[in-house]
Amino acid sequence: MPPLELAARMLYWFFVYGLLGWCLEVMFAAVKERRLVNRGFLCGPICPIYGFGMVALLLAVRALGDPGGLAGAAVTFVTGMVLATLVELVAGWVLFQLYHIRWWDYSHLKGNIGGYICPQFSLLWGLGSVVMVHAVHPLLAGPGNALPLRALLVLDAVLLVFFAVDVGVSAAAAAGLNKRLKELDTFRTWMRRSSDTLTEVLGTGAMTADTLLDEQKLQLALAKLEGRDNAAELRAELRDRADQLRSRLDALELDKRGVRRLLRAFPRMQSAAYSETLDATRAALRKLQQLARTAQANAREAADTAADWLHGQL
């Protein structure tokens, strides 16, 4: 096969298997978390790590040859396990060097290396390689190889443009994640610095996100300030902190294509500089979502009660 055609077809398979990898990640997350999450570093429906891994595997199998039978499956298993693990290790290390964030973390699994790779997933990559090369790829190779070179070049060029734009947008969002975490870390430091009277009356626990976000708990904290010197000023200070916290979290909730999307896509993400702030932000966002769901449920219940009363009046 001429070099140009080989490169065009490998680029085509990169996009195909990047898409299939994204679908696999989304389905895995849907089963595990019972919700749809756009998994992956990029905004679009593609996980490049799967595309790179599969292209490397196809080229390696092409170079080594397929002896067929169990021997062929064994060669594919070992080759796929090694290549996929290397791709995962290099990708994780490069992303950490660029953004100082560990996008996935296998530190909780035995035998892991730096949290980037682990034997459990390496075995899965090997098994997945056998399935992809000997079962899935033969089904896709027919229609894929039937594409004329000209049509393939045009398709690759269009997909490459969208991919390049997505990489630029996603890289900017990842860079913004560190900036946002730094801002939240500064904000959390300011939140902890309460006045002497607030500390005396409420204690440090009153400045937690759980208290500031939950209106009932916040009202109880505000009630404790009654009768104190400068009560109005202290109440205004506490209310202001609660409003600012909710405002910042609301901004993250609306940031579906930026920081918020990355937090949802990588639930085990770890930050080298702002690990505590990252964990606290996740917990606060979950609290905010829980309160929103409760408010919606209460609103529906109130609407149903009003409808029943009106029906009875009629």
N, C-alpha and C positions, 0 to 999 in steps of 0.2 A: 504494500500500500504506500503510495507517495506520501512524503512527510506532511504536505499541506493537508491532504485528506485525513491522515491519521490525527493531526492536531485538531482539525475541525470536528472530527467524530469524538475525540476525547473531551473536547470542550462541551459538546452536546451531552455526553454522558455525565459530565460534571454537573450540569444544570438538572438533568433528569434525576440523578441520585441525590443531589442536594435537596430537591423537592421531596423525594420519597423519604429522605431522612427527616425532614421537617415534619412531614405527616406522621411519621413514627413517633417523634418526640411529642407532638400534640396529642396523639392518641394515648401515649403512655401517661402524660400529665392528666388527661381527662379521666382516665381510669383511677389514677392515684389520688387526684385532688377533687374529682367530680366537678370539674369546670374546664372550659376551653381557655387555653393560654397560648399566646403566640411565643412558642419556645424558640430560642436561638438569638444569636448576637444581632442579626440583621432584622430590619422591619419587615421585609418581604418574606414570602413562604419558601425559604431556602436555608439550609444549614450547610455552609461551605465545608465543614469538617467531614461530613459524609461524602460530599462530592469529591474532595481531594483524596479521601481514603479509598473510595471505590475506583477512581481513575488509576491511582497507584497500584491497586490490586489487579485491575484488568491488564495493565501494562506488564506487571510482574508475571502473571499467569501466561500472558502472550510470550514473554521472553523465556520462561522456564518450560513451557509446553505442558500439555495435559495428558498424563499417562492413562487417565481414565479409571473408572472403578473406585475402589476404596483408596488406592494409592493417590489418585487425583484429588479425592476429597481431603486426604491427609495433608497433601502439599498445599492445597488451598487454605485449609484450617491454619496451618503453621504460618504461612505467608501472610494471610489476612490478619491473624492475631498480632504478628510482629509489626506489620505496616500500620494498622489502625492504632495500636498502642503508641507507636512513634509519632504519628500524626497528632494524637490527643496530647501527648507530652509536649511536643514542640508548640502546638497551638496554645495550650494552657500557659506555658512558660512565656511565650512572646506576648500574649495578652496581659500577663501580670507585669512584665517589664514595661509595657506601654502605659498601663492605666493603674498599676499598683493595686489591682483587684483580682482576687481569685474567683473566676466565674463559676467554676464547679469545684467541689471539694470532696475528695474521697478519704479525708483524714480519719473518718469514723470507721473505715473498713480496714481489715487486717492486711498487712503486706503492701500497703500503699507506698508510693514514692513521691514525697513532697505534696501529697494530696492531689496530684495531677493525674496519676494513673494507679490502677490496682489490679491484682491478678483476677479478681472476680469479673471485672468488666473486660479484661483482656480475653478471657475464655469466651465471654459472650460475643466479642468482636470476631473471634475465630469461628464460632458456630454460625454467626450471621453471615460471615464471608462465604461459607460453604453453601448456605441457602441462596445467597444472592448470585453467586457465580454459576452454580449448577442447577438452579431452579428458576430464579426470577430473570436473570439476564438473558437466558435463551429465549424466553417469551418476548422480551422487549427488543432483542437484537434484530429480529426480522423486520418489523416496521421501521426501526431506527436506521438500520443499514440500507433500507430501501430508499431513503431520502437522497435525491440527487445532490451532488456536491454544491452546486450553485444555491439551491434552496437552503442547504445546511449552513452555508456561509452567511446568508442573509439572516437566517434565524439566530445563529450564534452572535452576529453583530448586534442585533436588536436586544437580545437577552443580556449581552455584555454591557451595553449602555445602561440598561436598567439596574444591573448588578453593581456597576461602578457608582451610580448615583446613590444606591442603597448603602453601599459601603461608606461613602462620604457622610451621609446623614447619620448612620448608626455610629460611626467613629466619633462624630461630633457629640452625639447623645452620650456615649461612653465617657468622653472627656468631661462633659457637663455633669456626669454623675459624681465625680470626685469634687467638683466645684460645689454641687448641691450638698454633698455630705459635709464639706467644710463649713458651709453656711449653717447647716443644721447643728453641727457640733458647737459652733460659736453661740447659736441660739440656745442650745441646751445648757451651756455654761452660764449664760445670762439668766436662764430660768431658775437655776439653782441659787442665784444670788438674791435671796429675798431679804427684806428689811428685818431688823432685829425683832420688831413686834410680830411680823408674820411668822418668823421662825419660832418665837415663843408661844404664840397662840395655836398655830396650825401644825408646826413641825415640818420637817423636810418632806414627809409623805404627801402633804397637800399640794406639792408642786409637781407631782407625777402626772404623766399624760392621762392615766386612767381617771384621776380626779378632775383634771381640767377639761376633759372631753365630755364626761358624763354630767349632764345638767343637774341631776339630783344630788350627786356628790359635791358638785361645785356649790350648790345652794346651801348645803350643810356647812361647807367650809366658810362661806360668806356669813352665815348666821353666827358663827363663832366670833366674828369680829364686832358684833353689836356691843355697844357700851364701852368700847375701847377708845383710847385717845386716837384722834385722826382716823376714826372708823371709816368715814366716807372715802378718804384718800386710800386707805388700805384695800377697801372693797374695789375701788376703781383700778388699783394696781393688779389685784388678783384677776379681775374680770378682763383686764387688758391682756394679761398673759394667756388666759384661756382663749381669747379671740385670736391672738396672734398665732398660737399653736394650731388652732383649727384652720386658720387661713393658709398657713404653710402646708398643712396636710391636704387641704382641698386643692391647692395648686399642684401637688404631686398626683392626686387622684385624676386631675384633668390632663395630666401629661402622659397620655396614652402611648405616644410614639417616642418618648424620651426616657427619662429616669424611671418613671413608674413602670413602663413596659419592661425595662431591664430587670427591675426588682421582681416582677412577676415571672419573667422568663427564667431567671436563675435564682430559685429559692434558697440554694446553698451558697450563694455568692458571699465572699468574705473580703473585707477591706483591710489592707495592711495598716493604714493610718487611722481609720475611723470605724473599727470593728464594733465598738460599743454603741456608737451613734447609729450605725446601720441596723443593728439588732433592735434598738429602741424605736427606730423609725418604722421598721416592719411591724412591731407590736402595736404602735400607735395607729398605723394604717388599718390593721385588723380590727382594733377597737372602734375606729371611725366607721368602718364598714358594718360592724355589728350594730352600732347605734343607728346607722341609716336603715338597716333591715328591720330593726325593732320599730323605728318610726313609721316605716311603710306599713308594717303589719298593724300597728295601732291605728293608722289612718284608714286602712281597709276595714278594720273592725268598727271604727266609728261610723264610716260610710254605710256599712251593712246595718248597723243599729238604727241610724237615721232613716234608711230606706224602709226597714221593718216598721218603725214608728209611723212613717208617712203612709205606708200601706194600710196600717191599722186605722188611721184617721180617715182614710178614704173608704 
